[in-house]
Amino acid sequence: MMTKFAQVGRKIGIFAVIAMGLGAASGVGLQKLFFRKVSAVVSVEIAQIKPAQGADISSCELRPIDSAAEIITQMESADFAQLIASRTGVPSLASSLPALRFGGDGDLRVRERTRESLFQIRAKADTPQAALAAVRAAADLLIEDHDQKLQEARQILRDAEDRAQADYQETARLYNQVNERLSESINSTNPGDLAKTSMLEMLRRDLAVNMTKSKRAYEDARVEFRRSELKPTRLLTVPQVEFSLLGSPLRMAGVGALVGLLVTVIYATVIGASVRDETTEV
């Protein structure tokens, strides 16, 4: 009986070695086939333009920073991937990063987070260094693009203030000229000519109203420029490599070996039960 148990133990041991070896080899093979690429990720807050409360945005020719759909389309495009490949010096990224709809492998993914201004950028590559370089380059390119747009937006606000100031100064100059002539006309008018005097006074009031409107427009433009908030795109997290359980050949080998060990335990349980049944019958 001891000889039989020894034979069963030896058989289980051999089975364990084979199962764990095959499991480890299978794990490495699966990793190479399906999980060979490494991911890197970074989170960013997108640039925002905040006009003064109650301001008429269209009057200042303002336009918002790109919408979520525009940002995702831009960053997952083939042109953007080419820029990343050029900046990182990894030519293969030009074909692997674009989304499937742009003819790539979809290795660069941009997703909106909890708030519309928060985005997560994830890039996959063959090595951790390439993945990290790709995601860092993607974030840098986005920041540079939005910085340029913020500069344009600030210039639009400055131009609006300058135009309002020029209009106000020209209106003030005309007001002083016309008002002076109206005063001379009123003073030279026959006191008995009430109709003419009334008309001249009405013109003076209308002119004063236009002057007030011009001054208010100028003051509103100044307030708009000083109260507007332009927040640049910025990194919320440091670009970092994601080390997943399935992303390392060594880890996958360990997982495969563990699966082989579990199969061995099941096999040993079945064989052990069979031997006990035979022993009981004897």
C-alpha positions in Angstrom: 0.0 0.0 0.0 2.9 2.4 0.8 4.3 1.6 -2.6 1.1 2.5 -4.3 0.9 5.8 -2.4 4.5 6.5 -3.3 3.7 5.9 -7.0 0.7 8.2 -6.8 2.9 10.9 -5.1 5.5 10.5 -7.7 2.9 10.8 -10.5 1.4 13.9 -8.9 4.9 15.5 -8.6 5.6 14.9 -12.2 2.2 16.2 -13.2 2.8 19.3 -11.1 6.2 20.0 -12.8 4.6 19.6 -16.2 1.5 21.6 -15.4 3.4 24.5 -13.8 5.9 24.5 -16.6 3.2 24.5 -19.3 1.3 27.2 -17.4 4.3 29.4 -17.1 5.1 29.0 -20.8 1.5 29.7 -21.7 1.5 32.8 -19.6 4.5 34.2 -21.3 3.1 33.3 -24.7 -0.2 35.1 -23.9 1.6 38.1 -22.6 3.7 38.3 -25.8 0.6 37.8 -28.0 -2.0 40.0 -26.2 -0.3 42.1 -23.5 3.1 42.9 -25.0 2.6 46.7 -24.8 3.1 48.9 -21.8 0.8 51.8 -20.9 1.6 55.2 -19.5 -1.0 57.7 -18.3 -1.3 61.4 -17.3 -4.3 63.6 -16.3 -4.7 67.2 -17.5 -7.0 70.1 -16.9 -8.0 71.8 -20.1 -7.7 75.5 -20.6 -10.8 77.6 -19.8 -12.0 81.1 -20.6 -14.2 82.6 -18.0 -15.8 85.9 -19.2 -17.0 88.5 -16.7 -20.4 87.8 -15.3 -23.2 88.9 -17.6 -20.8 89.9 -20.4 -21.9 89.5 -24.0 -19.2 87.1 -25.2 -20.0 87.6 -28.9 -19.4 91.3 -28.6 -15.7 90.5 -27.8 -15.5 87.9 -30.5 -14.5 85.3 -27.9 -14.5 81.6 -28.7 -14.2 78.8 -26.1 -11.2 76.5 -25.9 -11.9 73.2 -27.8 -14.8 71.0 -26.8 -14.3 67.5 -25.5 -15.1 66.0 -28.9 -12.7 68.4 -30.6 -9.9 67.6 -28.2 -10.3 63.8 -28.5 -10.5 64.0 -32.3 -7.4 66.2 -32.5 -5.3 64.0 -30.2 -6.3 60.7 -31.7 -5.7 61.8 -35.2 -2.9 60.7 -37.5 -1.4 64.3 -37.7 -1.1 64.5 -33.9 0.5 61.1 -33.8 3.0 62.2 -36.3 3.9 65.2 -34.1 4.4 62.8 -31.1 6.6 60.5 -33.2 8.7 63.4 -34.3 9.1 64.8 -30.8 9.9 61.5 -29.2 12.1 60.1 -32.0 10.0 56.9 -32.1 8.8 56.5 -35.7 6.5 53.5 -35.0 4.2 55.7 -32.8 3.0 57.5 -36.0 1.2 54.4 -37.1 0.3 52.8 -33.7 -1.1 55.9 -31.8 -3.9 57.1 -34.1 -7.4 55.8 -33.4 -8.8 52.9 -35.5 -11.0 55.4 -37.4 -7.8 57.2 -38.5 -6.1 54.0 -39.6 -4.0 53.4 -36.5 -3.9 50.8 -33.8 -5.6 53.0 -31.2 -2.7 53.1 -28.8 -3.4 56.7 -27.7 -6.7 57.1 -25.9 -8.1 60.4 -24.5 -11.1 60.3 -22.2 -13.1 62.9 -20.4 -13.2 62.5 -16.7 -15.7 63.6 -14.0 -15.6 67.3 -15.1 -15.7 68.5 -18.7 -12.3 70.2 -18.2 -10.5 67.1 -16.9 -9.0 64.5 -19.3 -7.0 61.4 -19.0 -4.4 60.6 -21.7 -3.2 57.0 -22.0 -0.5 55.8 -24.5 0.7 52.3 -25.2 4.1 51.4 -26.6 6.5 48.4 -26.8 8.6 49.7 -23.9 8.0 51.7 -20.7 10.3 54.4 -21.9 8.5 54.8 -25.3 5.1 54.8 -23.6 6.2 57.5 -21.1 7.7 59.6 -23.8 4.6 59.3 -25.9 2.1 60.4 -23.2 4.4 63.2 -22.1 4.8 64.5 -25.6 1.0 64.3 -26.1 0.4 66.4 -23.0 3.1 68.9 -23.9 1.7 69.4 -27.4 -1.8 69.9 -26.0 -0.5 72.5 -23.5 1.4 74.4 -26.3 -1.7 74.4 -28.5 -3.9 75.8 -25.8 -1.4 78.3 -24.7 -1.5 79.7 -28.2 -5.3 79.9 -28.1 -5.2 81.6 -24.7 -2.8 84.2 -26.1 -5.2 84.8 -29.0 -8.2 85.1 -26.6 -6.3 87.6 -24.4 -5.4 89.6 -27.5 -9.1 89.7 -28.5 -10.0 91.1 -25.1 -7.2 93.7 -25.3 -8.3 94.7 -28.9 -11.9 95.0 -27.7 -10.8 97.4 -24.9 -8.6 99.4 -27.4 -11.5 99.7 -29.8 -13.9 100.8 -27.1 -11.4 103.4 -25.9 -10.8 104.7 -29.4 -14.6 105.0 -30.0 -15.0 106.7 -26.7 -12.2 109.2 -27.4 -13.6 110.0 -30.9 -17.1 110.4 -29.5 -15.9 112.7 -26.8 -14.1 114.8 -29.4 -17.2 115.1 -31.6 -19.3 115.7 -28.5 -17.2 118.7 -27.4 -17.2 120.1 -31.0 -20.9 119.7 -31.6 -21.9 120.7 -28.0 -19.9 123.9 -28.4 -21.6 124.8 -31.7 -25.0 123.9 -30.2 -24.3 126.3 -27.3 -23.4 129.0 -29.7 -26.5 128.5 -31.7 -28.7 128.5 -28.5 -27.1 131.6 -27.3 -27.6 133.4 -30.6 -31.2 132.3 -31.1 -33.9 134.8 -30.5 -35.4 134.1 -27.0 -38.8 134.2 -28.6 -38.0 131.4 -31.1 -39.1 128.6 -28.7 -39.3 125.9 -31.4 -35.7 126.4 -32.5 -34.4 126.6 -29.0 -36.3 123.4 -28.0 -34.9 121.6 -31.0 -31.4 122.6 -30.2 -31.8 121.5 -26.6 -33.2 118.1 -27.7 -30.1 117.6 -30.0 -27.9 118.4 -27.0 -29.6 115.8 -24.8 -29.4 113.2 -27.6 -25.7 113.9 -27.9 -25.2 113.6 -24.2 -27.0 110.2 -24.2 -24.7 108.9 -27.0 -21.7 110.2 -25.1 -22.9 108.3 -22.0 -23.4 105.1 -24.0 -19.9 105.3 -25.5 -18.4 105.9 -22.1 -20.2 102.9 -20.6 -19.1 100.6 -23.5 -15.5 101.6 -22.8 -15.8 101.0 -19.1 -17.5 97.6 -19.7 -14.6 96.6 -22.0 -12.1 97.6 -19.4 -13.9 95.6 -16.8 -14.3 92.7 -19.2 -10.5 92.6 -19.7 -9.6 92.8 -16.1 -12.2 90.4 -14.7 -11.9 87.7 -17.4 -10.1 84.6 -16.2 -7.9 82.6 -18.6 -6.8 79.3 -17.1 -4.1 77.5 -19.0 -4.0 73.8 -19.6 -1.9 72.1 -16.9 -0.9 68.7 -15.7 -2.8 67.3 -12.8 -0.6 64.2 -12.3 3.0 63.3 -13.2 3.2 61.1 -16.3 3.7 57.6 -15.1 3.9 54.0 -16.4 1.1 51.6 -15.5 2.5 48.3 -14.4 -0.4 45.9 -14.7 -0.4 42.2 -13.6 -0.7 41.2 -17.3 1.9 43.6 -18.6 5.0 41.7 -17.5 6.3 38.4 -18.9 7.6 37.4 -15.4 4.2 38.1 -13.8 2.4 36.2 -16.5 4.7 33.3 -16.1 3.9 33.4 -12.4 0.2 33.5 -13.1 0.5 30.6 -15.5 2.5 28.6 -12.9 -0.1 29.3 -10.3 -2.8 28.1 -12.6 -0.8 24.9 -13.2 -0.4 24.4 -9.4 -4.2 24.8 -9.0 -4.8 22.2 -11.7 -2.3 19.9 -9.9 -4.2 20.3 -6.6 -7.4 19.3 -8.4 -5.7 16.4 -10.0 -4.2 15.3 -6.7 -7.6 15.5 -5.0 -9.1 13.3 -7.7 -6.3 10.8 -7.6 -6.2 10.7 -3.8 -10.0 10.1 -3.7 -9.6 7.3 -6.2 -6.8 5.6 -4.2 -8.8 5.9 -0.9 -11.8 4.2 -2.6 -9.6 1.4 -3.8 -8.0 1.0 -0.4 -11.4 0.9 1.3 -12.7 -1.8 -1.1 -9.6 -3.9 -0.4 
